[in-house]
Amino acid sequence: MTAAPLHQRLVFDTAAGAVHDESRRYLLMRADVLMGLFDSLPAAGRDAALQAFGRSAARHGGESLRAYAAAPGVDGAALQRTVEAAAASLGWGRWTLAWQGRALDLEVRNSPFAAAAAPSARPVCAAIAGMLEALATIVVGEGASARETACAACGAPCCRFTAAIDPLSSSSLSTPVAIQETSP
């Protein structure tokens, strides 16, 4: 994909009080403000809210991913590079994606969600898991489920995720984009 990096494409319309990439509106917010919301909830409510946050990221963030995937000449490898660069542009940490067969693994260094959350016994980067789930679904053209397997908020050196393709899925979310398998 030859488009400019996301942080260069963002339009800051200060007269309207809006930030856009084409028709997609973005919100700039301190990470501690967002994660403080989750930290203030009781454990059961926090877990439910984080899960909802992940589902929302998969749904709405997936719309951005589908727009990137629809650009001329974009294959799975180009989409992967675009997503890694866009995550850095948005301050979502340094992402490294790698296909292992039909599983998509993600390592995130400097996750803003983990950095801003209180120390936790459970992973807190649900939005990243949601984006990974959307990406895997788009690239393969089948439903995927993603989970965080290690989280810096839990004391891990970085956050790690894996997305597995659901063999029972008949997802109609997207048309597959060619998979580019990589090695770690």
ChimeraX commands (.cxc) that place a marker at each C-alpha (Angstrom):
marker #1 position 0.00,0.00,0.00 radius 0.5
marker #1 position 1.51,3.32,-1.03 radius 0.5
marker #1 position -0.69,5.62,1.06 radius 0.5
marker #1 position 0.98,8.00,3.48 radius 0.5
marker #1 position 1.31,6.79,7.08 radius 0.5
marker #1 position -1.86,7.26,9.12 radius 0.5
marker #1 position -0.41,9.98,11.33 radius 0.5
marker #1 position 0.31,12.02,8.17 radius 0.5
marker #1 position -3.18,11.43,6.74 radius 0.5
marker #1 position -5.07,12.58,9.83 radius 0.5
marker #1 position -6.86,15.87,9.29 radius 0.5
marker #1 position -7.12,18.03,12.41 radius 0.5
marker #1 position -10.17,20.24,11.84 radius 0.5
marker #1 position -9.84,22.47,14.88 radius 0.5
marker #1 position -12.70,24.70,13.74 radius 0.5
marker #1 position -15.07,21.72,13.94 radius 0.5
marker #1 position -13.21,20.04,16.81 radius 0.5
marker #1 position -12.68,16.82,14.82 radius 0.5
marker #1 position -9.88,14.52,13.66 radius 0.5
marker #1 position -10.47,12.42,10.53 radius 0.5
marker #1 position -8.84,9.95,8.16 radius 0.5
marker #1 position -11.18,10.27,5.20 radius 0.5
marker #1 position -14.67,9.61,6.65 radius 0.5
marker #1 position -13.34,7.81,9.75 radius 0.5
marker #1 position -13.36,10.02,12.84 radius 0.5
marker #1 position -10.71,9.56,15.53 radius 0.5
marker #1 position -10.55,10.63,19.14 radius 0.5
marker #1 position -7.34,11.65,20.86 radius 0.5
marker #1 position -7.44,10.88,24.57 radius 0.5
marker #1 position -4.91,10.24,27.29 radius 0.5
marker #1 position -4.57,6.52,27.87 radius 0.5
marker #1 position -4.85,6.90,31.66 radius 0.5
marker #1 position -8.21,8.64,31.29 radius 0.5
marker #1 position -9.58,5.68,29.33 radius 0.5
marker #1 position -8.01,2.93,31.43 radius 0.5
marker #1 position -8.97,4.75,34.63 radius 0.5
marker #1 position -12.59,4.05,33.69 radius 0.5
marker #1 position -11.92,0.29,33.72 radius 0.5
marker #1 position -9.82,0.53,36.89 radius 0.5
marker #1 position -12.72,2.23,38.70 radius 0.5
marker #1 position -15.17,-0.60,38.00 radius 0.5
marker #1 position -15.70,-3.64,40.24 radius 0.5
marker #1 position -13.94,-6.76,38.88 radius 0.5
marker #1 position -17.02,-8.31,37.22 radius 0.5
marker #1 position -18.00,-5.00,35.63 radius 0.5
marker #1 position -14.41,-4.37,34.51 radius 0.5
marker #1 position -14.21,-7.74,32.76 radius 0.5
marker #1 position -17.54,-7.16,31.00 radius 0.5
marker #1 position -16.56,-3.62,29.98 radius 0.5
marker #1 position -13.18,-4.77,28.62 radius 0.5
marker #1 position -14.89,-7.52,26.63 radius 0.5
marker #1 position -17.34,-4.98,25.20 radius 0.5
marker #1 position -14.43,-2.68,24.35 radius 0.5
marker #1 position -12.76,-5.53,22.46 radius 0.5
marker #1 position -15.94,-6.34,20.53 radius 0.5
marker #1 position -16.37,-2.68,19.61 radius 0.5
marker #1 position -12.76,-2.48,18.39 radius 0.5
marker #1 position -13.31,-5.60,16.27 radius 0.5
marker #1 position -16.49,-4.19,14.76 radius 0.5
marker #1 position -15.59,-0.54,14.22 radius 0.5
marker #1 position -11.83,-0.92,13.83 radius 0.5
marker #1 position -12.59,-3.72,11.41 radius 0.5
marker #1 position -14.33,-1.14,9.21 radius 0.5
marker #1 position -11.03,0.74,8.89 radius 0.5
marker #1 position -9.19,-2.50,8.14 radius 0.5
marker #1 position -11.70,-3.40,5.42 radius 0.5
marker #1 position -11.18,0.05,3.85 radius 0.5
marker #1 position -7.39,-0.48,3.87 radius 0.5
marker #1 position -7.81,-4.00,2.43 radius 0.5
marker #1 position -9.98,-2.67,-0.41 radius 0.5
marker #1 position -7.23,-0.37,-1.71 radius 0.5
marker #1 position -5.77,-1.44,-5.06 radius 0.5
marker #1 position -2.84,-3.84,-4.82 radius 0.5
marker #1 position -3.31,-4.71,-1.16 radius 0.5
marker #1 position -2.61,-8.32,-0.25 radius 0.5
marker #1 position -2.26,-9.91,3.18 radius 0.5
marker #1 position 1.38,-8.85,3.56 radius 0.5
marker #1 position 0.64,-5.24,2.60 radius 0.5
marker #1 position -2.32,-5.12,4.97 radius 0.5
marker #1 position -0.15,-6.54,7.75 radius 0.5
marker #1 position 2.48,-3.79,7.20 radius 0.5
marker #1 position -0.27,-1.15,7.08 radius 0.5
marker #1 position -1.74,-2.33,10.38 radius 0.5
marker #1 position 1.67,-2.43,12.10 radius 0.5
marker #1 position 2.39,1.14,10.92 radius 0.5
marker #1 position -1.10,2.44,11.77 radius 0.5
marker #1 position -0.87,1.06,15.31 radius 0.5
marker #1 position 2.36,3.00,15.86 radius 0.5
marker #1 position 0.82,6.12,14.27 radius 0.5
marker #1 position -2.11,5.97,16.70 radius 0.5
marker #1 position 0.07,5.35,19.76 radius 0.5
marker #1 position -1.12,1.75,20.16 radius 0.5
marker #1 position 2.44,0.51,20.70 radius 0.5
marker #1 position 4.92,-1.22,18.40 radius 0.5
marker #1 position 3.16,-4.17,16.74 radius 0.5
marker #1 position 4.84,-7.21,15.21 radius 0.5
marker #1 position 2.47,-9.60,13.42 radius 0.5
marker #1 position 3.42,-13.12,12.33 radius 0.5
marker #1 position 1.38,-15.89,10.74 radius 0.5
marker #1 position 1.92,-19.38,12.12 radius 0.5
marker #1 position -0.14,-21.59,9.83 radius 0.5
marker #1 position -3.72,-20.35,10.25 radius 0.5
marker #1 position -3.00,-18.56,13.52 radius 0.5
marker #1 position -2.01,-14.91,13.58 radius 0.5
marker #1 position 0.31,-13.97,16.45 radius 0.5
marker #1 position 0.92,-10.43,17.63 radius 0.5
marker #1 position 3.56,-9.00,19.93 radius 0.5
marker #1 position 2.94,-5.47,21.21 radius 0.5
marker #1 position 5.68,-3.51,22.89 radius 0.5
marker #1 position 4.63,-0.39,24.78 radius 0.5
marker #1 position 0.86,-1.01,24.77 radius 0.5
marker #1 position -0.83,2.19,25.95 radius 0.5
marker #1 position -3.60,0.13,27.54 radius 0.5
marker #1 position -1.21,-1.94,29.67 radius 0.5
marker #1 position 0.98,1.08,30.47 radius 0.5
marker #1 position -1.97,3.14,31.71 radius 0.5
marker #1 position -3.84,0.39,33.59 radius 0.5
marker #1 position -3.32,-0.41,37.22 radius 0.5
marker #1 position -1.31,-3.60,37.80 radius 0.5
marker #1 position -3.68,-6.44,36.98 radius 0.5
marker #1 position -4.07,-10.18,37.42 radius 0.5
marker #1 position -5.89,-10.30,34.05 radius 0.5
marker #1 position -4.96,-8.93,30.61 radius 0.5
marker #1 position -6.30,-5.45,29.87 radius 0.5
marker #1 position -5.58,-4.89,26.14 radius 0.5
marker #1 position -8.99,-5.99,24.88 radius 0.5
marker #1 position -9.08,-3.36,22.12 radius 0.5
marker #1 position -5.89,-4.77,20.61 radius 0.5
marker #1 position -7.31,-8.30,20.77 radius 0.5
marker #1 position -10.42,-6.98,18.98 radius 0.5
marker #1 position -8.35,-5.43,16.21 radius 0.5
marker #1 position -6.35,-8.65,15.81 radius 0.5
marker #1 position -9.57,-10.64,15.56 radius 0.5
marker #1 position -10.86,-8.30,12.85 radius 0.5
marker #1 position -7.58,-8.47,10.94 radius 0.5
marker #1 position -7.44,-12.27,11.00 radius 0.5
marker #1 position -11.07,-12.47,9.89 radius 0.5
marker #1 position -10.46,-10.09,6.98 radius 0.5
marker #1 position -7.26,-11.75,5.80 radius 0.5
marker #1 position -8.62,-15.30,5.91 radius 0.5
marker #1 position -12.25,-14.47,5.09 radius 0.5
marker #1 position -13.49,-16.63,7.96 radius 0.5
marker #1 position -14.36,-15.88,11.57 radius 0.5
marker #1 position -11.51,-15.68,14.03 radius 0.5
marker #1 position -11.22,-15.32,17.76 radius 0.5
marker #1 position -8.35,-13.53,19.45 radius 0.5
marker #1 position -7.08,-13.50,22.99 radius 0.5
marker #1 position -4.28,-11.88,24.92 radius 0.5
marker #1 position -1.86,-14.51,26.16 radius 0.5
marker #1 position 0.53,-12.20,28.05 radius 0.5
marker #1 position 0.04,-8.63,29.27 radius 0.5
marker #1 position 2.49,-6.04,30.51 radius 0.5
marker #1 position -0.13,-4.92,33.06 radius 0.5
marker #1 position 0.24,-8.41,34.55 radius 0.5
marker #1 position 4.05,-8.12,34.68 radius 0.5
marker #1 position 4.98,-9.59,31.28 radius 0.5
marker #1 position 7.76,-7.81,29.36 radius 0.5
marker #1 position 5.34,-7.17,26.48 radius 0.5
marker #1 position 1.80,-8.02,25.46 radius 0.5
marker #1 position 1.19,-11.08,23.27 radius 0.5
marker #1 position -1.92,-12.14,21.42 radius 0.5
marker #1 position -3.04,-14.94,19.16 radius 0.5
marker #1 position -5.94,-15.13,16.74 radius 0.5
marker #1 position -7.19,-18.54,15.72 radius 0.5
marker #1 position -9.41,-19.13,12.74 radius 0.5
marker #1 position -12.73,-20.62,13.80 radius 0.5
marker #1 position -13.19,-23.73,11.63 radius 0.5
marker #1 position -16.96,-23.67,12.26 radius 0.5
marker #1 position -17.37,-20.07,11.15 radius 0.5
marker #1 position -19.16,-19.02,8.03 radius 0.5
marker #1 position -18.26,-15.35,8.37 radius 0.5
marker #1 position -19.58,-13.03,5.73 radius 0.5
marker #1 position -17.57,-10.09,7.01 radius 0.5
marker #1 position -15.06,-10.03,4.18 radius 0.5
marker #1 position -13.49,-11.55,1.17 radius 0.5
marker #1 position -10.15,-13.21,1.96 radius 0.5
marker #1 position -6.90,-11.35,1.36 radius 0.5
marker #1 position -3.90,-13.55,0.48 radius 0.5
marker #1 position -2.07,-14.83,3.57 radius 0.5
marker #1 position 1.63,-14.13,3.88 radius 0.5
marker #1 position 3.11,-16.60,6.35 radius 0.5
marker #1 position 6.09,-15.23,8.28 radius 0.5
marker #1 position 8.52,-16.69,10.69 radius 0.5
marker #1 position 9.36,-15.17,14.08 radius 0.5
marker link #1:1,2 radius 0.2
marker link #1:2,3 radius 0.2
marker link #1:3,4 radius 0.2
marker link #1:4,5 radius 0.2
marker link #1:5,6 radius 0.2
marker link #1:6,7 radius 0.2
marker link #1:7,8 radius 0.2
marker link #1:8,9 radius 0.2
marker link #1:9,10 radius 0.2
marker link #1:10,11 radius 0.2
marker link #1:11,12 radius 0.2
marker link #1:12,13 radius 0.2
marker link #1:13,14 radius 0.2
marker link #1:14,15 radius 0.2
marker link #1:15,16 radius 0.2
marker link #1:16,17 radius 0.2
marker link #1:17,18 radius 0.2
marker link #1:18,19 radius 0.2
marker link #1:19,20 radius 0.2
marker link #1:20,21 radius 0.2
marker link #1:21,22 radius 0.2
marker link #1:22,23 radius 0.2
marker link #1:23,24 radius 0.2
marker link #1:24,25 radius 0.2
marker link #1:25,26 radius 0.2
marker link #1:26,27 radius 0.2
marker link #1:27,28 radius 0.2
marker link #1:28,29 radius 0.2
marker link #1:29,30 radius 0.2
marker link #1:30,31 radius 0.2
marker link #1:31,32 radius 0.2
marker link #1:32,33 radius 0.2
marker link #1:33,34 radius 0.2
marker link #1:34,35 radius 0.2
marker link #1:35,36 radius 0.2
marker link #1:36,37 radius 0.2
marker link #1:37,38 radius 0.2
marker link #1:38,39 radius 0.2
marker link #1:39,40 radius 0.2
marker link #1:40,41 radius 0.2
marker link #1:41,42 radius 0.2
marker link #1:42,43 radius 0.2
marker link #1:43,44 radius 0.2
marker link #1:44,45 radius 0.2
marker link #1:45,46 radius 0.2
marker link #1:46,47 radius 0.2
marker link #1:47,48 radius 0.2
marker link #1:48,49 radius 0.2
marker link #1:49,50 radius 0.2
marker link #1:50,51 radius 0.2
marker link #1:51,52 radius 0.2
marker link #1:52,53 radius 0.2
marker link #1:53,54 radius 0.2
marker link #1:54,55 radius 0.2
marker link #1:55,56 radius 0.2
marker link #1:56,57 radius 0.2
marker link #1:57,58 radius 0.2
marker link #1:58,59 radius 0.2
marker link #1:59,60 radius 0.2
marker link #1:60,61 radius 0.2
marker link #1:61,62 radius 0.2
marker link #1:62,63 radius 0.2
marker link #1:63,64 radius 0.2
marker link #1:64,65 radius 0.2
marker link #1:65,66 radius 0.2
marker link #1:66,67 radius 0.2
marker link #1:67,68 radius 0.2
marker link #1:68,69 radius 0.2
marker link #1:69,70 radius 0.2
marker link #1:70,71 radius 0.2
marker link #1:71,72 radius 0.2
marker link #1:72,73 radius 0.2
marker link #1:73,74 radius 0.2
marker link #1:74,75 radius 0.2
marker link #1:75,76 radius 0.2
marker link #1:76,77 radius 0.2
marker link #1:77,78 radius 0.2
marker link #1:78,79 radius 0.2
marker link #1:79,80 radius 0.2
marker link #1:80,81 radius 0.2
marker link #1:81,82 radius 0.2
marker link #1:82,83 radius 0.2
marker link #1:83,84 radius 0.2
marker link #1:84,85 radius 0.2
marker link #1:85,86 radius 0.2
marker link #1:86,87 radius 0.2
marker link #1:87,88 radius 0.2
marker link #1:88,89 radius 0.2
marker link #1:89,90 radius 0.2
marker link #1:90,91 radius 0.2
marker link #1:91,92 radius 0.2
marker link #1:92,93 radius 0.2
marker link #1:93,94 radius 0.2
marker link #1:94,95 radius 0.2
marker link #1:95,96 radius 0.2
marker link #1:96,97 radius 0.2
marker link #1:97,98 radius 0.2
marker link #1:98,99 radius 0.2
marker link #1:99,100 radius 0.2
marker link #1:100,101 radius 0.2
marker link #1:101,102 radius 0.2
marker link #1:102,103 radius 0.2
marker link #1:103,104 radius 0.2
marker link #1:104,105 radius 0.2
marker link #1:105,106 radius 0.2
marker link #1:106,107 radius 0.2
marker link #1:107,108 radius 0.2
marker link #1:108,109 radius 0.2
marker link #1:109,110 radius 0.2
marker link #1:110,111 radius 0.2
marker link #1:111,112 radius 0.2
marker link #1:112,113 radius 0.2
marker link #1:113,114 radius 0.2
marker link #1:114,115 radius 0.2
marker link #1:115,116 radius 0.2
marker link #1:116,117 radius 0.2
marker link #1:117,118 radius 0.2
marker link #1:118,119 radius 0.2
marker link #1:119,120 radius 0.2
marker link #1:120,121 radius 0.2
marker link #1:121,122 radius 0.2
marker link #1:122,123 radius 0.2
marker link #1:123,124 radius 0.2
marker link #1:124,125 radius 0.2
marker link #1:125,126 radius 0.2
marker link #1:126,127 radius 0.2
marker link #1:127,128 radius 0.2
marker link #1:128,129 radius 0.2
marker link #1:129,130 radius 0.2
marker link #1:130,131 radius 0.2
marker link #1:131,132 radius 0.2
marker link #1:132,133 radius 0.2
marker link #1:133,134 radius 0.2
marker link #1:134,135 radius 0.2
marker link #1:135,136 radius 0.2
marker link #1:136,137 radius 0.2
marker link #1:137,138 radius 0.2
marker link #1:138,139 radius 0.2
marker link #1:139,140 radius 0.2
marker link #1:140,141 radius 0.2
marker link #1:141,142 radius 0.2
marker link #1:142,143 radius 0.2
marker link #1:143,144 radius 0.2
marker link #1:144,145 radius 0.2
marker link #1:145,146 radius 0.2
marker link #1:146,147 radius 0.2
marker link #1:147,148 radius 0.2
marker link #1:148,149 radius 0.2
marker link #1:149,150 radius 0.2
marker link #1:150,151 radius 0.2
marker link #1:151,152 radius 0.2
marker link #1:152,153 radius 0.2
marker link #1:153,154 radius 0.2
marker link #1:154,155 radius 0.2
marker link #1:155,156 radius 0.2
marker link #1:156,157 radius 0.2
marker link #1:157,158 radius 0.2
marker link #1:158,159 radius 0.2
marker link #1:159,160 radius 0.2
marker link #1:160,161 radius 0.2
marker link #1:161,162 radius 0.2
marker link #1:162,163 radius 0.2
marker link #1:163,164 radius 0.2
marker link #1:164,165 radius 0.2
marker link #1:165,166 radius 0.2
marker link #1:166,167 radius 0.2
marker link #1:167,168 radius 0.2
marker link #1:168,169 radius 0.2
marker link #1:169,170 radius 0.2
marker link #1:170,171 radius 0.2
marker link #1:171,172 radius 0.2
marker link #1:172,173 radius 0.2
marker link #1:173,174 radius 0.2
marker link #1:174,175 radius 0.2
marker link #1:175,176 radius 0.2
marker link #1:176,177 radius 0.2
marker link #1:177,178 radius 0.2
marker link #1:178,179 radius 0.2
marker link #1:179,180 radius 0.2
marker link #1:180,181 radius 0.2
marker link #1:181,182 radius 0.2
marker link #1:182,183 radius 0.2
marker link #1:183,184 radius 0.2
view
